[in-house]
Each structure stands twice: as C-alpha cells, then as structure tokens.
Amino acid sequence: MPQVNMTVNGKAATGTVEGRTLLVDFLRETLGMTGTHVGCDTSQCGACVVHVNGKAVKSCTMFAAEAEGAEVATVEGMAAADGTLSTIQQAFQDHHGLQCGFCTPGMVMSAAALLRDNPKPSEAEVRDYLEGNICRCTGYHNIVKAIMAASGQDVSSIAAE
C-alpha cells in the first residue's frame, strides 16, 4: 500500500492508504480529524468540504493519494490554537447558523472559500455559492446571515424567507 504525505492544518501528516481511500476517510480514520463529515457518499451534500491547496473541495470526491504533497485545511484548523473561534465560526454561533450541526463544518469551509475570493458577497452570491451544500435543519436563512456578518456587512435587512 502506498504512503501519502501532506500538510493538514499546518502540520505534516503521513499515512499508508489503499489506492481507493478517499481523502475524507483518510482525514477521519487515519488522522482522527472527525470534523470533516461524511453525509451522502455521492458528493451532493457538502458536509465533507475541505480546502486543498487553497481550493474548496468535497473530500469524498478525491482520493487521499491525489492529495500527495498538498496543503489541506479542515474545520479543525479554523479556530486559533487557544480554541478561540474564527470570525466565521463565531458568526455562525452568533447568528444561529447551525442547528443539528452536521452540515456546519462543510458550510464553514465553503464560507471561508467564498469570503477569501469575494470578501463582500451579496446575499444572492452567498446563496448561489452554497448551492452545493445541503442543510436539512435551518432553511439557510441564518447561515446566509452568518456568512454576511462574517464579511462585516450589516445583516439587519436580510428578510426571512
């Protein structure tokens, strides 16, 4: 079995994998990074979104071996070393952008990618960007508010759907 080497949340990570091992499974089972969730096994839900070399990727669509030498960021790497939540994580908490929490890691990672590329997105742009992430609990309203609040925008005018 081949060995895979990557940097995960700024730290070197190595493991032996079968060729069919998905990145999500490597992160969860080999590295113990269980914040990345497996939701659907069909790349529909977005619960497994991580960043690979700065790009948001559904980690259930990528083999671990494809991440050889890559920089991978997971939701565990979003908070500061002392546990202080990132701006995005804090906004999700402050604006009730989570309910059961299952989709939250993927939503947070998608939000981080969106805000990196578009620091002040419109409500429509946020909704469009989240198209690949499914939440069965919140109806997206507070998720959108949280992302816009994390971008520093006033969210008081966002109307409930």
N, CA and C of each residue as an Amber inpcrd file, in Angstrom:
protein
   483
   0.8470000  -1.1910000   0.0000000   0.0000000   0.0000000   0.0000000
   0.8850000   1.2440000   0.0000000   0.4780000   2.2270000  -0.7800000
   1.2930000   3.4420000  -0.8590000   1.1620000   4.3180000   0.3900000
   2.1990000   5.0890000   0.5920000   2.1990000   6.0580000   1.6860000
   1.8670000   7.4160000   1.0980000   1.0930000   8.2120000   1.8350000
   0.7310000   9.5450000   1.3900000   1.2330000  10.5500000   2.4230000
   1.7670000  11.6540000   1.9230000   2.2900000  12.7240000   2.7750000
   1.6040000  14.0210000   2.3730000   1.1290000  14.7530000   3.3410000
   0.5050000  16.0480000   3.0880000   0.6530000  16.8920000   4.3370000
   0.2990000  18.1460000   4.2090000   0.2750000  19.0330000   5.3630000
  -1.1920000  19.2960000   5.6690000  -1.6080000  19.0010000   6.8910000
  -3.0010000  19.1980000   7.2880000  -3.0300000  20.2150000   8.4260000
  -3.6910000  21.3150000   8.1710000  -3.7840000  22.4020000   9.1540000
  -2.4040000  22.8320000   9.6530000  -1.4590000  22.8810000   8.7130000
  -0.1260000  23.3730000   9.0240000   0.8310000  22.3490000   9.6040000
   0.3930000  21.1010000   9.7630000   1.2470000  20.0650000  10.3430000
   1.4190000  18.9210000   9.3510000   2.6200000  18.3630000   9.3250000
   2.8940000  17.2250000   8.4490000   2.0240000  16.0450000   8.8450000
   1.4820000  15.3690000   7.8460000   0.6530000  14.1880000   8.0830000
   1.0490000  13.1160000   7.0860000   1.1930000  11.9080000   7.5800000
   1.6150000  10.7840000   6.7580000   0.7590000   9.5770000   7.1100000
   0.4650000   8.7750000   6.1300000  -0.2710000   7.5460000   6.3910000
  -0.1920000   6.6100000   5.2110000  -0.4450000   5.3570000   5.4770000
  -0.4890000   4.3430000   4.4400000  -1.9420000   4.1870000   4.0200000
  -2.1870000   4.1980000   2.7260000  -3.5570000   4.1390000   2.2200000
  -3.6740000   3.1280000   1.0910000  -4.8600000   2.5850000   0.9280000
  -5.1730000   1.8160000  -0.2660000  -5.4330000   2.8290000  -1.3630000
  -5.2770000   2.4340000  -2.5970000  -5.4980000   3.3360000  -3.7080000
  -6.9010000   3.9110000  -3.7460000  -7.8760000   3.1930000  -3.2140000
  -9.2670000   3.6390000  -3.2390000  -9.6730000   4.4760000  -2.0270000
  -8.7390000   4.7360000  -1.1150000  -9.0580000   5.5020000   0.0880000
  -9.3710000   6.9480000  -0.2770000 -10.5490000   7.3850000   0.1050000
 -10.9440000   8.7680000  -0.1450000 -10.2750000   9.6980000   0.8540000
 -10.0800000  10.9430000   0.4440000  -9.4670000  11.9230000   1.3360000
 -10.2800000  12.0690000   2.6210000 -11.6000000  12.0910000   2.5220000
 -12.4360000  12.2180000   3.7210000 -12.1700000  11.0720000   4.6950000
 -12.0020000   9.8540000   4.1740000 -11.7460000   8.7060000   5.0340000
 -10.3510000   8.7670000   5.6420000  -9.3750000   9.2170000   4.8650000
  -8.0140000   9.3820000   5.3930000  -8.0100000  10.3960000   6.5370000
  -8.6830000  11.5170000   6.3240000  -8.7330000  12.5550000   7.3630000
  -9.4050000  12.0290000   8.6290000 -10.5320000  11.3730000   8.4710000
 -11.3130000  10.9130000   9.6220000 -10.6880000   9.6850000  10.2940000
 -10.3740000   8.6680000   9.5090000  -9.9770000   7.3890000  10.0830000
  -8.4900000   7.2810000  10.3960000  -7.6560000   7.8370000   9.5290000
  -6.2160000   7.7420000   9.7500000  -5.7120000   8.8690000  10.6510000
  -6.1970000  10.0940000  10.3880000  -5.7000000  11.2470000  11.1390000
  -6.5910000  11.6430000  12.3200000  -7.7810000  11.0660000  12.4170000
  -8.6780000  11.3910000  13.5330000  -9.3060000  12.7690000  13.4360000
  -9.3400000  13.3400000  12.2380000  -9.9190000  14.6770000  12.0200000
 -11.4040000  14.4960000  11.6990000 -12.1990000  14.2440000  12.7260000
 -13.5980000  13.8810000  12.5140000 -14.5280000  15.0730000  12.3220000
 -14.0000000  16.2660000  12.2840000 -14.8230000  17.4330000  11.9820000
 -15.3190000  17.4200000  10.5560000 -14.5750000  16.8020000   9.6660000
 -14.9950000  16.6480000   8.2780000 -15.9920000  15.4970000   8.2490000
 -17.2390000  15.7960000   7.8640000 -18.2980000  14.7980000   7.9450000
 -18.5490000  14.0940000   6.6160000 -19.0070000  12.8520000   6.7150000
 -19.4690000  12.0890000   5.5610000 -20.9900000  12.1270000   5.6410000
 -21.6030000  12.7750000   4.6650000 -23.0390000  12.9220000   4.7300000
 -23.7980000  12.0530000   3.7550000 -23.3400000  11.9950000   2.5140000
 -24.1690000  11.3600000   1.4860000 -23.4390000  10.3090000   0.6660000
 -22.1370000  10.3340000   0.6380000 -21.3280000   9.4290000  -0.1910000
 -21.5560000   9.6100000  -1.6930000 -22.1880000  10.6980000  -2.0940000
 -22.4530000  10.9290000  -3.5170000 -22.0380000  12.3300000  -3.9570000
 -21.3240000  13.0490000  -3.1420000 -20.8420000  14.4160000  -3.3840000
 -21.9640000  15.4300000  -3.5530000 -23.1070000  15.1630000  -2.9660000
 -24.2450000  16.0670000  -3.0890000 -24.3770000  17.0380000  -1.9150000
 -23.9630000  16.6390000  -0.7180000 -24.3470000  17.4050000   0.4730000
 -23.3550000  18.4690000   0.9200000 -22.0730000  18.3080000   0.6410000
 -21.0900000  19.3040000   1.0230000 -20.6110000  19.2400000   2.4610000
 -21.0340000  18.2500000   3.2280000 -20.6060000  18.1390000   4.6210000
 -19.1090000  17.8530000   4.7390000 -18.4910000  17.3920000   3.6620000
 -17.0820000  16.9860000   3.6880000 -16.1370000  18.0210000   3.0750000
 -16.6000000  19.2510000   2.8860000 -15.7530000  20.2630000   2.2380000
 -14.5190000  20.5670000   3.0840000 -13.3690000  20.5150000   2.4270000
 -12.0850000  20.9330000   2.9940000 -11.4180000  21.8130000   1.9460000
 -10.2890000  22.3930000   2.2870000  -9.5210000  23.1580000   1.3070000
  -8.2670000  22.3640000   0.9670000  -8.0310000  22.1930000  -0.3170000
  -6.8240000  21.5180000  -0.8060000  -6.0800000  22.5290000  -1.6630000
  -4.8820000  22.8780000  -1.2000000  -4.0810000  23.9030000  -1.8710000
  -4.9040000  25.1750000  -2.1010000  -5.7040000  25.5230000  -1.1000000
  -6.4690000  26.7600000  -1.1330000  -7.7880000  26.7050000  -1.8620000
  -8.1430000  25.5510000  -2.3930000  -9.3930000  25.4210000  -3.1440000
 -10.3780000  24.5610000  -2.3550000 -11.6470000  25.0130000  -2.2790000
 -12.6780000  24.2190000  -1.6060000 -12.9550000  22.9660000  -2.4230000
 -12.8990000  21.8100000  -1.7550000 -13.0550000  20.5190000  -2.4130000
 -13.9510000  19.6390000  -1.5510000 -14.8600000  18.9160000  -2.1820000
 -15.6160000  17.8970000  -1.4600000 -14.6850000  16.6980000  -1.3280000
 -14.2620000  16.4320000  -0.1080000 -13.2160000  15.4270000   0.1100000
 -13.6860000  14.0000000  -0.1370000 -14.9850000  13.8190000  -0.3830000
 -15.4650000  12.4860000  -0.7580000 -15.3080000  12.2440000  -2.2570000
 -14.8310000  13.2630000  -2.9860000 -14.6500000  13.1180000  -4.4370000
 -13.1750000  13.0150000  -4.8170000 -12.3190000  12.9090000  -3.8320000
 -10.8770000  12.9330000  -4.0840000 -10.2200000  11.7740000  -3.3400000
  -9.3420000  11.0720000  -4.0140000  -8.5830000  10.0290000  -3.3440000
  -7.4960000  10.6730000  -2.4910000  -7.1860000  10.0520000  -1.3710000
  -6.1380000  10.5630000  -0.4860000  -4.8150000  10.6820000  -1.2360000
  -4.5270000   9.7190000  -2.0980000  -3.2650000   9.7420000  -2.8500000
  -3.1790000  10.9600000  -3.7680000  -4.3120000  11.4940000  -4.1920000
  -4.3030000  12.6970000  -5.0340000  -3.8670000  13.9300000  -4.2460000
  -3.9130000  13.8400000  -2.9330000  -3.5050000  14.9600000  -2.0890000
  -2.0370000  14.8520000  -1.6750000  -1.2990000  13.9530000  -2.2890000
   0.1290000  13.8110000  -2.0050000   0.8170000  15.1650000  -2.1420000
   1.4890000  15.5840000  -1.0840000   2.2270000  16.8400000  -1.0820000
   1.3670000  18.0880000  -0.9430000   0.0670000  17.9300000  -0.8130000
  -0.8440000  19.0810000  -0.7710000  -0.9280000  19.7080000   0.6150000
  -1.3960000  20.9390000   0.6160000  -1.7620000  21.6520000   1.8440000
  -3.2690000  21.4650000   2.0020000  -3.6720000  20.8260000   3.0800000
  -5.0900000  20.5650000   3.3280000  -5.5020000  21.3170000   4.5960000
  -6.6350000  21.9960000   4.5100000  -7.1880000  22.6950000   5.6790000
  -8.5550000  22.1140000   5.9730000  -8.7870000  21.7910000   7.2390000
 -10.0690000  21.2520000   7.6820000 -10.6910000  22.2100000   8.6870000
 -11.9070000  21.9310000   9.0770000 -12.5950000  22.7940000  10.0400000
 -11.8410000  22.8540000  11.3670000 -11.1120000  21.8000000  11.7100000
 -10.3260000  21.8150000  12.9500000  -9.2550000  22.8990000  12.9200000
  -8.8210000  23.2770000  11.7310000  -7.7920000  24.2970000  11.6000000
  -8.3240000  25.7170000  11.5550000  -9.6270000  25.8840000  11.6230000
 -10.2200000  27.2270000  11.5410000 -10.0340000  28.0270000  12.8330000
 -10.1880000  27.3880000  13.9610000 -10.0610000  28.0760000  15.2470000
  -8.5900000  28.3470000  15.5610000  -8.3540000  29.3100000  16.4180000
  -6.9950000  29.6130000  16.8670000  -6.4860000  28.4760000  17.7610000
  -5.2000000  28.4230000  17.9570000  -4.5880000  27.3680000  18.7750000
  -5.1630000  27.3300000  20.1900000  -5.5760000  28.4820000  20.7030000
  -6.1390000  28.5240000  22.0570000  -7.6300000  28.1830000  22.0940000
  -8.1930000  27.8250000  20.9310000  -9.6000000  27.4490000  20.8690000
 -10.5440000  28.5860000  20.5270000 -10.0240000  29.7970000  20.4010000
 -10.8590000  30.9240000  20.0100000 -11.4100000  30.6760000  18.6170000
 -12.7220000  30.8340000  18.4730000 -13.3450000  30.5860000  17.1860000
 -12.8950000  31.6060000  16.1500000 -12.8580000  31.1670000  14.8930000
 -12.5640000  32.0890000  13.7960000 -13.7500000  33.0340000  13.6440000
 -13.5680000  34.0870000  12.8840000 -14.6450000  35.0420000  12.6320000
 -15.8630000  34.3450000  12.0500000 -15.6410000  33.4410000  11.1330000
 -16.7530000  32.7230000  10.5040000 -17.4460000  31.8240000  11.5200000
 -16.6900000  31.0700000  12.2710000 -17.2880000  30.1930000  13.2780000
 -18.0830000  30.9980000  14.3010000 -17.5240000  32.1140000  14.7360000
 -18.2140000  32.9490000  15.7160000 -19.5050000  33.5070000  15.1320000
 -19.4750000  33.8930000  13.8650000 -20.6850000  34.4150000  13.2190000
 -21.7560000  33.3320000  13.1220000 -21.3660000  32.0940000  12.8390000
 -22.3420000  31.0040000  12.8160000 -22.9830000  30.8460000  14.1940000
 -22.1850000  30.9710000  15.2420000 -22.7320000  30.8640000  16.5970000
 -23.6280000  32.0640000  16.9060000 -23.1540000  33.2620000  16.6210000
 -23.8930000  34.4750000  16.9590000 -25.2100000  34.6040000  16.2070000
 -25.2600000  34.1140000  14.9860000 -26.4450000  34.2820000  14.1420000
 -27.2260000  32.9840000  13.9620000 -26.9540000  32.0140000  14.8300000
 -27.6930000  30.7470000  14.8370000 -27.6580000  30.0840000  13.4590000
 -26.4790000  30.0540000  12.8650000 -26.2970000  29.4740000  11.5410000
 -26.1010000  27.9750000  11.5840000 -26.5040000  27.3650000  12.6590000
 -26.4000000  25.9180000  12.7620000 -27.5700000  25.4290000  13.6030000
 -27.9230000  24.2060000  13.4090000 -28.9580000  23.6240000  14.2420000
 -28.4410000  22.2880000  14.7330000 -28.5740000  21.2470000  13.9460000
 -28.0380000  19.9610000  14.4030000 -26.5170000  19.9600000  14.3250000
 -25.9470000  20.7890000  13.4390000 -24.5030000  20.9170000  13.3200000
 -23.8510000  19.9860000  12.3270000 -24.5990000  19.0740000  11.7330000
 -23.9730000  18.1060000  10.8460000 -23.3760000  18.7520000   9.6040000
 -24.0820000  19.7050000   9.0200000 -23.5850000  20.3510000   7.8020000
 -22.5990000  21.4730000   8.1080000 -22.5260000  21.8940000   9.3580000
 -21.7770000  23.0910000   9.7240000 -20.3130000  23.0740000   9.2890000
 -19.5560000  21.9900000   9.4800000 -18.1510000  22.0350000   9.0360000
 -18.0160000  22.3530000   7.5480000 -18.8260000  21.7080000   6.7270000
 -18.7820000  21.9760000   5.2910000 -19.2260000  23.3820000   4.9620000
 -20.2350000  23.8780000   5.6680000 -20.7070000  25.2450000   5.4510000
 -19.6220000  26.2520000   5.8290000 -18.9700000  26.0270000   6.9520000
 -17.9070000  26.9300000   7.4130000 -16.7530000  26.9470000   6.4150000
 -16.3580000  25.7700000   5.9270000 -15.2510000  25.7040000   4.9790000
 -15.6390000  26.3340000   3.6450000 -16.8750000  26.1270000   3.2120000
 -17.3440000  26.7790000   1.9850000 -17.3960000  28.2840000   2.1680000
 -17.8790000  28.7260000   3.3190000 -17.9460000  30.1610000   3.6050000
 -16.5510000  30.7780000   3.5880000 -15.5860000  30.0840000   4.1520000
 -14.2130000  30.6020000   4.1620000 -13.6810000  30.7660000   2.7450000
 -13.9760000  29.7990000   1.8770000 -13.5260000  29.8930000   0.4860000
 -14.2180000  31.0490000  -0.2260000 -15.5130000  31.1880000   0.0000000
 -16.2530000  32.2870000  -0.6160000 -15.6870000  33.6310000  -0.1780000
 -15.5070000  33.8110000   1.1290000 -15.0470000  35.1090000   1.6330000
 -13.5940000  35.4010000   1.2540000 -12.8120000  34.3750000   1.0360000
 -11.4390000  34.5890000   0.5590000 -11.4790000  35.1590000  -0.8620000
 -12.3660000  34.6030000  -1.6910000 -12.4540000  35.0210000  -3.0960000
 -13.3390000  36.2410000  -3.3100000 -14.3030000  36.4410000  -2.4360000
 -15.2680000  37.5360000  -2.5520000 -15.5500000  38.0680000  -1.1490000
 -14.7240000  38.9830000  -0.6460000 -14.8190000  39.4260000   0.7470000
 -16.1370000  40.0960000   1.1350000 -16.8810000  40.6160000   0.1840000
 -18.1560000  41.2960000   0.4850000 -19.2550000  40.7900000  -0.4570000
 -19.6190000  39.5220000  -0.3540000 -20.6160000  38.9890000  -1.2790000
 -22.0150000  39.5320000  -0.9750000 -22.8250000  39.5880000  -2.0050000
 -24.2290000  39.9430000  -1.8090000 -24.9550000  38.7170000  -1.2570000
 -26.1750000  38.9400000  -0.7820000 -26.9780000  37.8170000  -0.3040000
 -27.1630000  36.7850000  -1.4160000 -27.4450000  37.2530000  -2.6200000
 -27.6400000  36.3380000  -3.7520000 -26.3650000  35.5500000  -4.0510000
 -25.2100000  36.1910000  -3.9530000 -23.9440000  35.4950000  -4.1950000
 -23.6890000  34.4300000  -3.1350000 -24.0260000  34.7160000  -1.8840000
 -23.8560000  33.7190000  -0.8210000 -24.7550000  32.5220000  -1.1070000
 -26.0100000  32.7930000  -1.3970000 -26.9580000  31.7010000  -1.6710000
 -26.5050000  30.8710000  -2.8740000 -26.0270000  31.5190000  -3.9110000
 -25.5490000  30.8180000  -5.0970000 -24.3390000  29.9580000  -4.7590000
 -23.4100000  30.4840000  -3.9690000 -22.1890000  29.7560000  -3.6340000
 -22.4950000  28.5120000  -2.8060000 -23.5040000  28.6000000  -1.9680000
 -23.8390000  27.4740000  -1.0890000 -24.6790000  26.4030000  -1.7730000
 -24.8960000  26.5420000  -3.0510000 -25.7420000  25.5880000  -3.7700000
 -25.2930000  24.1450000  -3.5830000 -24.0210000  23.9040000  -3.4360000
 -23.5000000  22.5450000  -3.2670000 -23.4710000  22.0550000  -1.8370000
 -24.0620000  22.7960000  -0.9060000 -24.1040000  22.3960000   0.4970000
 -25.5670000  22.2550000   0.9180000 -25.8890000  21.1310000   1.5060000
 -27.2650000  20.8840000   1.9260000 -27.3770000  20.9600000   3.4410000
 -28.3950000  21.6880000   3.8810000 -28.7600000  21.7320000   5.2990000
 -30.2250000  21.3330000   5.3840000 -30.5010000  20.3620000   6.2040000
 -31.8810000  19.8980000   6.3260000 -32.5860000  20.5090000   7.5370000
 -31.9060000  21.3590000   8.2840000 -32.4980000  21.8830000   9.5210000
 -32.8630000  23.3610000   9.4740000 -31.9750000  24.2090000   8.9610000
 -32.1230000  25.6460000   9.2030000 -32.8380000  26.4300000   8.1270000
 -32.9680000  25.9020000   6.9410000 -33.5710000  26.6770000   5.8650000
 -32.6370000  27.7330000   5.3050000 -31.3850000  27.7200000   5.6620000
 -30.3120000  28.5560000   5.1070000 -30.3450000  30.0250000   5.5340000
 -31.4580000  30.5330000   5.9750000 -31.5730000  31.9560000   6.2820000
 -30.4720000  32.4110000   7.2470000 -30.3290000  31.7370000   8.3700000
 -29.3310000  32.1530000   9.3580000 -27.9070000  31.8210000   8.9220000
 -27.7560000  30.8330000   8.0660000 -26.4330000  30.5280000   7.5170000
 -25.9870000  31.6980000   6.6400000 -26.8840000  32.1730000   5.7970000
 -26.5810000  33.3200000   4.9370000 -26.2650000  34.5400000   5.7930000
 -27.0670000  34.7780000   6.8220000 -26.8080000  35.9080000   7.7250000
 -25.4330000  35.7850000   8.3730000 -25.0930000  34.5890000   8.8150000
 -23.8000000  34.3740000   9.4770000 -22.6460000  34.6720000   8.5250000
 -22.7470000  34.2200000   7.2920000 -21.6680000  34.4430000   6.3290000
 -21.5470000  35.9280000   6.0140000 -22.6640000  36.5830000   5.8380000
 -22.6170000  38.0190000   5.5470000 -22.0920000  38.7970000   6.7500000
 -22.4760000  38.3800000   7.9550000 -21.9470000  39.0320000   9.1610000
 -20.4400000  38.8150000   9.2690000 -19.9710000  37.6210000   8.9260000
 -18.5330000  37.3410000   8.9610000 -17.7730000  38.2190000   7.9730000
 -18.4710000  38.6650000   6.9290000 -17.8300000  39.5500000   5.9440000
 -17.8650000  41.0080000   6.3970000 -18.4690000  41.2550000   7.5590000
 -18.5120000  42.6060000   8.1020000 -19.6870000  43.4330000   7.6120000
 -20.6450000  42.7860000   6.9790000 -21.7920000  43.5070000   6.4350000
 -22.9490000  43.5240000   7.4380000 -23.7930000  44.5320000   7.3130000
 -24.9950000  44.6460000   8.1230000 -25.9890000  43.5990000   7.6570000
 -26.4910000  42.7920000   8.5710000 -27.4110000  41.7210000   8.2070000
 -28.8460000  42.0200000   8.6520000 -29.0780000  43.2020000   9.1980000
 -30.4130000  43.5050000   9.7220000 -31.4730000  43.5860000   8.6340000
 -31.0750000  43.8020000   7.4040000 -32.0550000  43.9250000   6.3200000
 -32.3490000  42.6040000   5.6260000 -31.6910000  41.5380000   6.0200000
 -31.9390000  40.2460000   5.3850000 -33.2640000  39.7190000   5.9210000
 -34.2240000  39.5840000   5.0330000 -35.5520000  39.1560000   5.4020000
 -35.6330000  37.6440000   5.4610000 -36.4410000  37.1480000   6.3740000
 -36.6720000  35.6960000   6.4620000 -37.3970000  35.2460000   5.2040000
 -37.1040000  34.0400000   4.7980000 -37.7410000  33.5020000   3.5910000
 -39.1460000  33.0540000   3.8820000
